[in-house]
Amino acid sequence: MVYPIYIYGSSVLRGEAAEVDRDYPELKKLVEDMFDTMYASSGVGLAAPQIGKPLRMFVVDARMYADDEPELADFKRVFINPEIYGESEEEVVMNEGCLSLPGLNEDVQRPEAIRIRWFDEDFNEHDELIEGYAARVVQHEYDHLEGTVFTDHLSPLRKTLIRAKLTAMSKGKVSAKYKTKLVK
């Protein structure tokens, strides 16, 4: 099933997500649906709050960038109840967009590397140092679990310059090539 993407202004994007229990009903189906929704929307990552589910989980598939970054050749993951517990001092600026903020892209500064632990869809525990573009995508999706969107990382001046776009978006004035939904 392909879910609509909740857009900026939807309250689920601003709440802190709840932990996922091992016995969450039809977890594997939800994971499959999240990947289907992400692919249908041409995304690289998708967090559960973006489909209206306030759960601490997200999916990532960055394999399409493996030609430029070979370390992404097998970077398809499910992150359940993740915890970022370390980050590099070195930060990099990269342009980001978000399925929940269609048509908006901005330069965002983030740590180059992170240390994260999480569970996969079988509740196997993982602990990994993730660097580069993969770290960027993981941090972006992790933010959604904390009620944060990428524009929250912008300078006050940049926020002022995009305020009209965000206001319009929060009123449902968006154009996307995928299904969207606004729920206040």
N, CA, C and O of each residue as an XYZ file, in Angstrom:
736
protein
N       0.843     -1.184      0.000
C       0.000      0.000      0.000
C       0.886      1.245      0.000
O       1.870      1.325      0.735
N       0.527      2.184     -0.816
C       1.243      3.448     -0.870
C       0.430      4.477     -0.087
O      -0.719      4.769     -0.421
N       1.045      5.015      0.953
C       0.409      6.009      1.808
C       0.603      7.407      1.243
O       1.563      7.644      0.510
N      -0.293      8.342      1.570
C      -0.012      9.743      1.246
C       1.069     10.258      2.195
O       1.193      9.775      3.320
N       1.832     11.218      1.748
C       2.876     11.837      2.559
C       2.268     13.042      3.284
O       1.692     13.933      2.659
N       2.405     13.052      4.595
C       1.916     14.184      5.388
C       2.861     15.359      5.170
O       4.080     15.221      5.272
N       2.285     16.504      4.873
C       3.101     17.655      4.544
C       3.263     18.609      5.723
O       2.545     18.540      6.720
N       4.230     19.495      5.563
C       4.545     20.515      6.564
C       3.256     21.194      7.015
O       2.432     21.605      6.198
N       3.101     21.300      8.328
C       1.888     21.850      8.909
C       1.055     20.767      9.572
O       0.180     21.062     10.385
N       1.326     19.504      9.225
C       0.634     18.376      9.849
C       1.208     18.164     11.243
O       2.426     18.113     11.415
N       0.342     18.041     12.226
C       0.792     17.948     13.620
C       1.665     16.724     13.886
O       2.528     16.775     14.763
N       1.467     15.633     13.162
C       2.254     14.416     13.396
C       3.747     14.644     13.126
O       4.591     13.920     13.653
N       4.066     15.640     12.314
C       5.470     15.930     12.004
C       6.169     16.688     13.127
O       7.393     16.823     13.116
N       5.404     17.182     14.093
C       5.995     17.971     15.170
C       5.986     17.263     16.519
O       6.514     17.792     17.497
N       5.401     16.088     16.582
C       5.375     15.344     17.836
C       6.549     14.393     17.940
O       7.151     14.016     16.935
N       6.867     14.010     19.164
C       7.921     13.019     19.359
C       7.298     11.638     19.154
O       6.243     11.340     19.714
N       7.937     10.815     18.369
C       7.406      9.499     18.020
C       7.593      8.500     19.164
O       8.516      8.622     19.969
N       6.702      7.517     19.216
C       6.708      6.487     20.259
C       7.530      5.271     19.826
O       7.615      4.953     18.640
N       8.127      4.606     20.798
C       8.896      3.379     20.523
C       7.989      2.318     19.900
O       6.785      2.270     20.154
N       8.597      1.481     19.088
C       7.891      0.384     18.433
C       8.125     -0.884     19.252
O       9.269     -1.235     19.539
N       7.055     -1.566     19.626
C       7.159     -2.822     20.375
C       7.486     -3.972     19.433
O       7.144     -3.933     18.251
N       8.148     -4.992     19.960
C       8.474     -6.189     19.182
C       7.226     -6.842     18.591
O       7.281     -7.435     17.513
N       6.109     -6.734     19.293
C       4.890     -7.384     18.826
C       3.950     -6.407     18.101
O       2.740     -6.629     18.052
N       4.513     -5.325     17.540
C       3.704     -4.380     16.793
C       2.991     -5.136     15.666
O       3.638     -5.841     14.891
N       1.660     -4.994     15.571
C       0.910     -5.765     14.572
C       1.333     -5.439     13.137
O       1.419     -4.275     12.744
N       1.590     -6.483     12.380
C       1.932     -6.377     10.958
C       3.099     -5.429     10.684
O       3.054     -4.627      9.751
N       4.140     -5.531     11.504
C       5.315     -4.683     11.347
C       5.953     -4.853      9.967
O       6.299     -3.868      9.315
N       6.108     -6.095      9.528
C       6.762     -6.322      8.218
C       5.947     -5.721      7.084
O       6.514     -5.234      6.106
N       4.632     -5.748      7.200
C       3.771     -5.136      6.185
C       3.961     -3.620      6.193
O       4.020     -2.995      5.134
N       4.056     -3.032      7.381
C       4.289     -1.588      7.474
C       5.633     -1.227      6.846
O       5.725     -0.237      6.121
N       6.664     -2.005      7.111
C       7.983     -1.755      6.514
C       7.884     -1.813      4.990
O       8.396     -0.936      4.294
N       7.233     -2.837      4.486
C       7.062     -2.985      3.035
C       6.303     -1.783      2.463
O       6.686     -1.236      1.429
N       5.230     -1.377      3.141
C       4.443     -0.222      2.684
C       5.262      1.065      2.719
O       5.117      1.922      1.848
N       6.116      1.197      3.722
C       6.953      2.394      3.801
C       7.938      2.448      2.634
O       8.138      3.506      2.038
N       8.552      1.313      2.309
C       9.445      1.289      1.143
C       8.653      1.597     -0.128
O       9.101      2.388     -0.958
N       7.479      0.976     -0.288
C       6.658      1.237     -1.476
C       6.301      2.712     -1.587
O       6.367      3.291     -2.671
N       5.924      3.319     -0.469
C       5.564      4.738     -0.451
C       6.765      5.602     -0.799
O       6.650      6.554     -1.571
N       7.928      5.267     -0.222
C       9.147      6.022     -0.499
C       9.505      5.943     -1.983
O       9.812      6.960     -2.605
N       9.465      4.737     -2.548
C       9.794      4.578     -3.973
C       8.791      5.308     -4.868
O       9.183      5.945     -5.846
N       7.504      5.219     -4.540
C       6.470      5.883     -5.335
C       6.626      7.399     -5.301
O       6.180      8.094     -6.214
N       7.257      7.907     -4.252
C       7.460      9.342     -4.081
C       8.856      9.786     -4.513
O       9.203     10.960     -4.386
N       9.656      8.844     -5.024
C      11.037      9.113     -5.450
C      11.900      9.621     -4.309
O      12.720     10.520     -4.496
N      11.715      9.045     -3.121
C      12.506      9.430     -1.965
C      13.674      8.499     -1.718
O      13.768      7.427     -2.315
N      14.569      8.922     -0.828
C      15.725      8.134     -0.413
C      15.511      7.613      1.006
O      16.100      6.609      1.408
N      14.658      8.310      1.756
C      14.330      7.907      3.114
C      12.905      8.312      3.426
O      12.351      9.219      2.807
N      12.315      7.622      4.402
C      10.951      7.939      4.812
C      10.769      7.522      6.258
O      11.051      6.381      6.624
N      10.299      8.445      7.075
C      10.036      8.174      8.491
C       8.545      7.931      8.685
O       7.712      8.497      7.977
N       8.222      7.080      9.658
C       6.821      6.744      9.930
C       5.944      7.978     10.160
O       4.813      7.989      9.673
N       6.395      9.016     10.873
C       5.532     10.190     11.035
C       5.118     10.824      9.697
O       4.069     11.463      9.612
N       5.934     10.647      8.666
C       5.610     11.215      7.359
C       4.425     10.533      6.691
O       3.875     11.051      5.719
N       4.028      9.365      7.211
C       2.826      8.710      6.695
C       1.737      8.679      7.776
O       0.803      7.879      7.721
N       1.886      9.570      8.754
C       0.866      9.721      9.776
C       0.954      8.753     10.936
O       0.021      8.656     11.733
N       2.070      8.028     11.044
C       2.241      7.067     12.127
C       3.344      7.559     13.064
O       4.517      7.544     12.691
N       2.991      7.992     14.262
C       3.981      8.552     15.195
C       4.824      7.468     15.869
O       4.784      7.297     17.087
N       5.581      6.748     15.053
C       6.414      5.629     15.522
C       7.882      5.920     15.274
O       8.229      6.606     14.312
N       8.753      5.398     16.144
C      10.201      5.595     16.013
C      10.770      4.591     15.018
O      11.423      3.618     15.393
N      10.506      4.849     13.754
C      11.078      4.001     12.709
C      11.152      4.764     11.391
O      10.343      5.647     11.103
N      12.162      4.384     10.603
C      12.279      4.931      9.259
C      12.989      3.936      8.365
O      13.664      3.019      8.833
N      12.822      4.140      7.056
C      13.473      3.300      6.060
C      14.362      4.189      5.197
O      14.089      5.373      5.004
N      15.433      3.586      4.685
C      16.388      4.302      3.840
C      16.841      3.362      2.730
O      17.093      2.181      2.970
N      16.942      3.891      1.521
C      17.548      3.160      0.414
C      18.339      4.163     -0.414
O      17.778      4.886     -1.237
N      19.649      4.197     -0.186
C      20.523      5.151     -0.884
C      21.343      4.471     -1.978
O      22.314      5.044     -2.472
N      20.957      3.254     -2.358
C      21.746      2.507     -3.343
C      21.824      3.188     -4.698
O      22.769      2.945     -5.449
N      20.858      4.033     -5.029
C      20.870      4.704     -6.331
C      22.063      5.646     -6.485
O      22.388      6.057     -7.599
N      22.713      5.989     -5.378
C      23.867      6.893     -5.422
C      25.196      6.147     -5.381
O      26.247      6.765     -5.211
N      25.160      4.843     -5.533
C      26.365      4.017     -5.432
C      27.385      4.306     -6.532
O      28.577      4.081     -6.325
N      26.955      4.796     -7.688
C      27.915      5.130     -8.747
C      28.862      6.232     -8.287
O      30.057      6.188     -8.581
N      28.332      7.222     -7.565
C      29.145      8.323     -7.061
C      29.810      7.983     -5.733
O      30.921      8.432     -5.451
N      29.114      7.178     -4.912
C      29.632      6.798     -3.596
C      29.485      5.276     -3.431
O      28.446      4.804     -2.970
N      30.517      4.510     -3.804
C      30.437      3.049     -3.788
C      30.027      2.442     -2.448
O      29.471      1.344     -2.419
N      30.292      3.139     -1.332
C      29.911      2.600     -0.016
C      28.390      2.525      0.159
O      27.906      1.929      1.122
N      27.641      3.122     -0.760
C      26.177      3.080     -0.683
C      25.581      1.898     -1.458
O      24.360      1.757     -1.529
N      26.434      1.056     -2.035
C      25.965     -0.054     -2.872
C      24.982     -0.979     -2.165
O      24.123     -1.573     -2.816
N      25.090     -1.111     -0.862
C      24.157     -1.980     -0.122
C      23.454     -1.221      1.006
O      23.039     -1.821      1.997
N      23.324      0.090      0.852
C      22.744      0.875      1.945
C      21.228      0.966      1.807
O      20.680      2.003      1.433
N      20.570     -0.142      2.116
C      19.112     -0.213      2.234
C      18.847     -0.758      3.628
O      19.242     -1.879      3.949
N      18.173      0.042      4.463
C      18.021     -0.352      5.872
C      16.666      0.051      6.415
O      16.001      0.959      5.916
N      16.288     -0.669      7.464
C      15.117     -0.337      8.278
C      15.655      0.003      9.665
O      16.388     -0.789     10.259
N      15.299      1.160     10.176
C      15.746      1.609     11.491
C      14.539      1.667     12.419
O      13.624      2.463     12.208
N      14.541      0.825     13.445
C      13.466      0.817     14.438
C      14.062      1.190     15.790
O      15.088      0.650     16.203
N      13.407      2.115     16.465
C      13.857      2.631     17.769
C      15.333      3.037     17.748
O      16.097      2.644     18.630
N      15.737      3.829     16.738
C      17.141      4.222     16.647
C      17.539      5.219     17.730
O      16.714      5.947     18.281
N      18.839      5.217     18.009
C      19.399      6.192     18.943
C      20.750      6.642     18.405
O      21.688      5.848     18.329
N      20.850      7.904     18.034
C      22.141      8.478     17.657
C      22.819      8.864     18.960
O      22.295      9.677     19.722
N      23.994      8.276     19.220
C      24.657      8.553     20.496
C      26.072      9.092     20.336
O      26.816      9.211     21.309
N      26.427      9.411     19.122
C      27.719     10.037     18.885
C      27.720     10.707     17.517
O      27.040     10.269     16.589
N      28.501     11.782     17.415
C      28.614     12.460     16.127
C      29.989     13.092     16.009
O      30.619     13.444     17.006
N      30.437     13.227     14.779
C      31.753     13.807     14.533
C      31.728     15.307     14.795
O      30.684     15.954     14.714
N      32.899     15.840     15.109
C      33.017     17.293     15.240
C      32.969     17.945     13.869
O      32.475     19.062     13.717
N      33.490     17.232     12.867
C      33.477     17.769     11.508
C      32.052     17.799     10.978
O      31.318     16.812     11.046
N      31.682     18.959     10.448
C      30.351     19.111      9.878
C      30.477     19.478      8.407
O      31.473     20.063      7.980
N      29.457     19.128      7.644
C      29.434     19.447      6.220
C      28.081     20.056      5.878
O      27.069     19.780      6.523
N      28.093     20.883      4.857
C      26.874     21.508      4.360
C      26.479     20.799      3.081
O      27.299     20.596      2.185
N      25.210     20.425      3.008
C      24.672     19.772      1.819
C      23.258     20.256      1.597
O      22.559     20.618      2.544
N      22.841     20.263      0.358
C      21.488     20.650      0.025
C      20.534     19.506      0.359
O      20.783     18.356     -0.004
N      19.452     19.823      1.044
C      18.466     18.816      1.430
C      17.082     19.217      0.958
O      16.759     20.397      0.822
N      16.285     18.203      0.716
C      14.868     18.363      0.436
C      14.142     17.344      1.285
O      14.775     16.553      1.986
N      12.827     17.353      1.232
C      12.048     16.444      2.066
C      10.714     16.180      1.396
O      10.089     17.096      0.863
N      10.279     14.933      1.421
C       8.984     14.593      0.845
C       7.852     15.351      1.535
O       6.823     15.619      0.915
N       8.027     15.700      2.807
C       7.002     16.432      3.546
C       7.056     17.944      3.306
O       6.189     18.680      3.776
N       8.064     18.398      2.583
C       8.179     19.812      2.211
C       8.448     19.886      0.709
O       9.513     20.339      0.290
N       7.478     19.441     -0.106
C       7.724     19.337     -1.549
C       8.112     20.661     -2.187
O       7.515     21.705     -1.923
N       9.134     20.585     -3.036
C       9.578     21.757     -3.778
C      10.512     22.677     -3.026
O      10.926     23.705     -3.562
N      10.853     22.334     -1.801
C      11.728     23.193     -1.003
C      13.053     22.476     -0.753
O      13.078     21.356     -0.244
N      14.135     23.125     -1.111
C      15.483     22.605     -0.877
C      16.323     23.715     -0.272
O      16.245     24.872     -0.686
N      17.130     23.343      0.715
C      17.995     24.320      1.385
C      19.292     23.641      1.806
O      19.335     22.425      1.992
N      20.346     24.437      1.955
C      21.618     23.935      2.459
C      21.529     23.772      3.980
O      21.124     24.689      4.695
N      21.915     22.589      4.456
C      21.838     22.268      5.880
C      23.200     21.751      6.343
O      23.822     20.928      5.672
N      23.651     22.240      7.487
C      24.914     21.794      8.081
C      24.625     20.684      9.087
O      23.786     20.834      9.975
N      25.345     19.553      8.928
C      25.173     18.410      9.824
C      26.533     17.744     10.052
O      27.460     17.937      9.266
N      26.649     16.961     11.126
C      27.878     16.188     11.341
C      28.159     15.252     10.161
O      27.236     14.680      9.582
N      29.419     15.105      9.818
C      29.853     14.238      8.715
C      29.626     12.764      9.041
O      29.378     11.965      8.138
N      29.708     12.395     10.318
C      29.569     10.988     10.728
C      28.767     10.918     12.026
O      28.785     11.835     12.847
N      28.067      9.802     12.177
C      27.294      9.563     13.403
C      27.517      8.136     13.882
O      27.887      7.251     13.111
N      27.286      7.941     15.147
C      27.277      6.595     15.735
C      25.823      6.349     16.134
O      25.224      7.154     16.846
N      25.260      5.230     15.669
C      23.838      4.965     15.892
C      23.614      3.488     16.201
O      24.284      2.609     15.659
N      22.644      3.240     17.095
C      22.210      1.861     17.323
C      20.713      1.808     17.059
O      19.987      2.775     17.291
N      20.266      0.643     16.563
C      18.867      0.487     16.190
C      18.547     -0.999     16.042
O      19.425     -1.858     16.121
N      17.273     -1.267     15.826
C      16.803     -2.611     15.524
C      16.309     -2.643     14.087
O      15.774     -1.655     13.585
N      16.492     -3.786     13.423
C      15.922     -3.957     12.090
C      14.519     -4.547     12.219
O      14.008     -4.691     13.330
N      13.900     -4.887     11.102
C      12.516     -5.369     11.131
C      12.355     -6.724     11.818
O      11.239     -7.104     12.173
N      13.457     -7.460     12.013
C      13.419     -8.727     12.755
C      13.829     -8.525     14.214
O      13.974     -9.494     14.959
N      14.012     -7.296     14.612
C      14.455     -6.881     15.939
C      15.843     -7.414     16.287
O      16.137     -7.745     17.435
N      16.694     -7.488     15.245
C      18.118     -7.724     15.464
C      18.735     -6.363     15.744
O      18.440     -5.383     15.060
N      19.603     -6.312     16.768
C      20.212     -5.040     17.139
C      21.448     -4.761     16.295
O      22.220     -5.666     15.977
N      21.622     -3.490     15.939
C      22.772     -3.040     15.149
C      23.384     -1.828     15.839
O      22.701     -1.075     16.533
N      24.678     -1.658     15.633
C      25.406     -0.505     16.147
C      26.464     -0.200     15.100
O      27.284     -1.057     14.771
N      26.448      1.022     14.576
C      27.308      1.298     13.435
C      27.749      2.757     13.395
O      27.038      3.657     13.841
N      28.934      2.959     12.851
C      29.411      4.284     12.500
C      28.989      4.496     11.050
O      29.356      3.714     10.172
N      28.224      5.545     10.800
C      27.753      5.843      9.454
C      28.302      7.207      9.061
O      28.239      8.163      9.834
N      28.845      7.282      7.842
C      29.520      8.497      7.391
C      28.957      8.981      6.064
O      28.212      8.275      5.385
N      29.333     10.201      5.715
C      29.034     10.749      4.399
C      27.551     10.933      4.131
O      26.775     11.298      5.014
N      27.177     10.665      2.872
C      25.800     10.878      2.453
C      24.827     10.011      3.248
O      23.729     10.457      3.580
N      25.219      8.788      3.552
C      24.355      7.897      4.338
C      24.050      8.516      5.703
O      22.915      8.453      6.176
N      25.064      9.115      6.337
C      24.858      9.766      7.634
C      23.892     10.935      7.494
O      23.069     11.172      8.377
N      23.989     11.658      6.396
C      23.089     12.787      6.138
C      21.643     12.305      6.075
O      20.765     12.876      6.720
N      21.398     11.250      5.294
C      20.038     10.737      5.131
C      19.504     10.221      6.465
O      18.359     10.491      6.827
N      20.334      9.480      7.192
C      19.901      8.926      8.479
C      19.565     10.051      9.466
O      18.555      9.978     10.165
N      20.399     11.082      9.524
C      20.127     12.200     10.435
C      18.830     12.921     10.055
O      18.050     13.312     10.923
N      18.613     13.090      8.759
C      17.399     13.761      8.285
C      16.162     12.973      8.721
O      15.204     13.554      9.233
N      16.179     11.658      8.521
C      15.025     10.834      8.892
C      14.877     10.748     10.417
O      13.763     10.778     10.939
N      15.976     10.645     11.106
C      15.959     10.596     12.577
C      15.293     11.857     13.137
O      14.537     11.786     14.106
N      15.573     12.995     12.529
C      14.949     14.245     12.963
C      13.425     14.130     12.995
O      12.780     14.658     13.901
N      12.852     13.443     12.009
C      11.398     13.294     11.962
C      10.860     12.587     13.203
O       9.725     12.832     13.612
N      11.658     11.723     13.797
C      11.220     11.003     14.994
C      11.213     11.908     16.221
O      10.562     11.620     17.224
N      11.953     13.009     16.116
C      12.071     13.968     17.213
C      11.158     15.184     17.016
O      11.183     16.119     17.816
N      10.355     15.166     15.951
C       9.473     16.300     15.691
C      10.170     17.466     15.018
O       9.718     18.607     15.117
N      11.271     17.183     14.332
C      12.086     18.216     13.687
C      12.056     18.024     12.172
O      12.044     16.892     11.688
N      12.044     19.117     11.431
C      12.188     19.059      9.976
C      13.451     19.831      9.596
O      13.963     20.627     10.384
N      13.942     19.591      8.395
C      15.260     20.144      8.035
C      15.312     21.659      8.079
O      16.382     22.228      8.296
N      14.195     22.321      7.880
C      14.211     23.787      7.916
C      14.485     24.317      9.320
O      14.866     25.476      9.480
N      14.295     23.480     10.335
C      14.599     23.902     11.715
C      16.094     24.137     11.909
O      16.493     24.818     12.854
N      16.920     23.587     11.033
C      18.374     23.734     11.130
C      18.893     24.989     10.414
O      20.092     25.266     10.434
N      18.002     25.732      9.795
C      18.428     26.907      9.030
C      18.653     28.114      9.929
O      18.142     28.185     11.047
N      19.420     29.049      9.418
C      19.657     30.296     10.153
C      18.355     31.095     10.219
O      17.457     30.895      9.401
N      18.257     32.000     11.195
C      17.055     32.834     11.283
C      16.768     33.603      9.980
O      15.610     33.773      9.600
N      17.816     34.060      9.310
C      17.624     34.789      8.058
C      17.008     33.887      6.991
O      16.055     34.284      6.320
N      17.547     32.672      6.830
C      16.999     31.744      5.821
C      15.557     31.391      6.156
O      14.716     31.293      5.262
N      15.265     31.199      7.446
C      13.890     30.886      7.847
C      12.947     32.031      7.471
O      11.826     31.798      7.020
N      13.408     33.263      7.660
C      12.590     34.414      7.298
C      12.344     34.440      5.789
O      11.240     34.744      5.337
N      13.380     34.121      5.021
C      13.267     34.159      3.558
C      12.325     33.088      2.996
O      11.761     33.266      1.917
N      12.156     31.989      3.714
C      11.279     30.916      3.208
C       9.938     30.866      3.948
O       9.117     29.987      3.685
N       9.720     31.786      4.852
C       8.499     31.773      5.677
C       7.227     31.716      4.832
O       6.310     30.965      5.163
N       7.152     32.482      3.764
C       5.942     32.504      2.926
C       5.689     31.122      2.311
O       4.545     30.675      2.241
N       6.745     30.456      1.873
C       6.593     29.105      1.306
C       6.086     28.131      2.363
O       5.208     27.313      2.089
N       6.634     28.217      3.558
C       6.217     27.320      4.633
C       4.773     27.587      5.049
O       4.017     26.655      5.321
N       4.400     28.849      5.097
C       3.030     29.206      5.453
C       2.051     28.661      4.414
O       1.014     28.098      4.763
N       2.387     28.832      3.149
C       1.528     28.312      2.077
C       1.403     26.792      2.181
O       0.314     26.235      2.046
N       2.538     26.133      2.423
C       2.550     24.676      2.551
C       1.655     24.235      3.703
O       0.900     23.271      3.575
N       1.739     24.939      4.826
C       0.958     24.563      6.000
C      -0.541     24.790      5.795
O      -1.363     24.346      6.596
N      -0.882     25.484      4.716
C      -2.291     25.687      4.359
C      -2.710     24.746      3.236
O      -3.814     24.856      2.702
N      -1.820     23.819      2.881
C      -2.145     22.829      1.861
C      -1.830     23.242      0.443
O      -2.194     22.542     -0.502
N      -1.159     24.368      0.278
C      -0.815     24.841     -1.063
C       0.528     24.238     -1.472
O       1.581     24.853     -1.302
N       0.466     23.031     -2.010
C       1.672     22.324     -2.444
C       1.425     21.680     -3.789
O       0.288     21.438     -4.195
N       2.515     21.411     -4.460
C       2.464     20.680     -5.711
C       3.488     19.560     -5.615
O       4.682     19.806     -5.445
N       3.012     18.341     -5.725
C       3.905     17.184     -5.656
C       3.421     16.134     -6.653
O       2.245     16.096     -7.012
N       4.337     15.295     -7.087
C       3.985     14.228     -8.024
C       3.576     12.952     -7.288
O       3.588     11.864     -7.863
N       3.221     13.093     -6.031
C       2.785     11.973     -5.208
C       1.651     12.463     -4.321
O       1.441     13.667     -4.170
N       0.924     11.519     -3.736
C      -0.201     11.870     -2.869
C       0.297     12.536     -1.603
O       1.240     12.057     -0.974
N      -0.328     13.632     -1.228
C       0.013     14.325      0.011
C      -1.240     14.483      0.865
O      -2.368     14.331      0.397
N      -0.997     14.792      2.132
C      -2.095     14.960      3.071
C      -1.674     15.992      4.109
O      -0.517     16.017      4.530
N      -2.607     16.841      4.520
C      -2.375     17.816      5.567
C      -3.388     17.561      6.668
O      -4.595     17.639      6.440
N      -2.896     17.257      7.861
C      -3.773     17.039      9.014
C      -3.262     17.889     10.143
O      -2.175     17.645     10.666
N      -4.030     18.884     10.526
C      -3.614     19.802     11.604
C      -3.716     19.157     12.944
O      -3.406     19.785     13.957
